[in-house]
Amino acid sequence: MPEESSEDVFKIIVATDIHLGYGEKDVIRGNDSLVTFEEILENAKKHEADFILLGGDLFHENKPPRRIMHGCISLLRKFCFGDKPILFEYLSDQSADFKHCQFPTLNYEDTNLNVSIPVFSIHGNHDDPSGQGNLCSLDLLHSAGLMNYFGKTTSLEKIEMSPLLMQKGSTKLALYGLGSVRDERLHRLFVHKNVTMLRPKENQEDWFNVFVIHQNRAKHSTTSYIPEQFLDDFLDLVIWGHEHECRLEPEWNSSQNFFVSQPGSSVATSLSEGETVKKHIGLLQIKGKNFKITKIPLTTVRQFYMENVVLSETELDPNDLDIGKKVEAYCSEKVEAILQKAGR
């Protein structure tokens, strides 16, 4: 890849599963998700990103608490509005790409707004559309001019995805997005060939094709996940949201001939081993048909350690009359050792 300053290089901050509002009632951790979201936006400004790409679950709840929504809006206004010029062109039809929105336009091309870093986002399974009007929190942010919400589908029988087409210098980017759909339903649609990804009519090989998706990647049952082989082989890079383990380094799928990058969550929301992996976001740089992802560690994320204790593998005697106290003491020693590890 060339130097970052090249006029032909897209610079995109990539993050997924921010889960704003997770643990918001916790006295100690209540602001963790907002603090890390601020760090993500600060990195976008620091690295002079062309735009921010979010892979779903910006919010932890379908109806975020008022305090959390207020915090999100405040941060987006603080970091994403300003006089920095937008250095890429948008080539596709905005009215078609954002037809699901009340204002089917890009926020940075609205003459009433002054956007310096656009945000593009799909929805996840936590902040998906529901209820009267089939709306979600991202609809509110889009209507307020704070974000560009794409990848929303309204049909239960057929999904047709048109890419957002952008160009910076000689680099052409086709960005596909699909907000979260129930895995079993989407699996069935793929099996019956009812999911279509449309391509530009001309010079198809000139485009770098990115697809952002928010589904189960790991196989939980026969149909409750989306196999990578279901996806079109013309794609160059898949950004996979929903899975919380950070596997940001692109992984090559030799059967489909594309790379998969799994950024993981920016906050731990469950007691699982995948959440113990160091949290990162990515700086995605694209020039022509080449790309690289630079890992940016998140420094504000609360440390999370997890270890398994198997009492049968210790020297503790289950027949000891004081076994209860000794187990408690053994576990306390383990916890203290982890705390010392965290303090280093």
Residue, then its C-alpha position, 0 to 999 in steps of 0.5 A: m500500500p502507498e503512503e496514507s496521504s495518497e489522493d487515491v486511497f480511501k481511509i475508513i475507520v471500521a468498528t462493530d458492536i459498540h453496544l451503547g448503553y450496555g450496563e448503563k445502570d451500573v454505578i461503575r461501568g455505566n459510561d464505559s460504552l460512551v467513553t469507548f465510542e468517543e475514543i473510536l470517533e477521536n481515532a477517526k479524526k486523528h487518522e483523517a478518515d474519509f468516513i466511519l463504517l459501523g457493522g451493527d449494534l451501535f446500541h445495546e437496546n432497541k429503545p436506548p435510554r434517553r441519556i444514552m441517545h443524548g450521549c451518542i448524538s452529542l459525540l457525533r456532533k462533536f467529532c463528525f461535524g466541521d469544515k474538513p472537506i469530503l474528498f470522495e465522490y458519491l456516484s450512485d442514486q441516493s434516493a434509491d440507496f436510502k429510499h427506506c429513510q424519510f430523508p433519502t440523501l447523504n447527510y454530508e451533501d445536505t446544504n443545511l449541514n456541515v459534516s466533516i466525517p460521514v458515518f455509514s451504518i447498518h443495524g444489528n440484532h440489538d438495534d433492529p427495526s420494529g413496531q409501528g413504522n418498522l423504525c429503529s434508533l438509526d432511523l432517528l439518527h439518519s433523519a437528524g442528519l447525524m448518520n447515513y443508515f443503509g442495508k435495511t430490507t423490508s421484504l421477508e421473501k426476497i433481498e436485493m442489495s444495491p451497492l453504495l458507489m464511491q470514488k476517490g481519485s482512481t479508486k472505486l469502492a462498491l459498499y454493500g450492507l445488510g442489516s441483521v435478519r433472523d439467521e434461520r430466515l436469511h439462511r433459507l433465503f440464501v438456499h432458495k437463491n432469493v438474495t441478490m447482490l447487484r453490480p455496477k453495469e460497466n467496468q465491474e472489475d474496476w470496483f473494490n467490493v466490500f460487504v458489511i454483514h451482521q449475522n452469526r458466523a459461528k455454526h450454532s445449529t444447521t441453519s442459525y448461521i450464515p456460511e461464508q460460501f453463501l456469499d458472492d465470490f466477486l466480493d473482495l472483503v467482508i466486514w463481519g459484525h455480531e461476533h464479539e471476538c476480535r479477529l480483525e486480521p483479514e482471513w482468506n477464504s480460498s473457496q470464495n476468493f475473498f477476505v473476511s475481517q471480524p472487528g469484534s465488539s468494543v465492549a464486553t457484554s458476556l462472560s465468554e472467552g471470546e470477549t477476553v481478546k484485546k479489543h481493536i478497531g481497524l483503519l481500512q485503506i483501499k487503493g485500486k484493488n489492494f487494501k490493508i487493515t491496520k489494527i488500532p487498540l482501544t485503550t479505554v476498554r475495561q480489562f476482562y480476564m477469564e480462567n477455568v478452575v477445575l477442582s478435580e485437577t487440584e490437590l484438594d481432597p473432596n473428603d476433607l471436612d473443611i473442603g468448603k473453606k479450602v475451595e473458597a480459599y483456592c478460588s480467592e487465590k486465583v482471583e487475586a492472581i488475576l487482579q495482579k495480572a490486570g494491574r501489571 
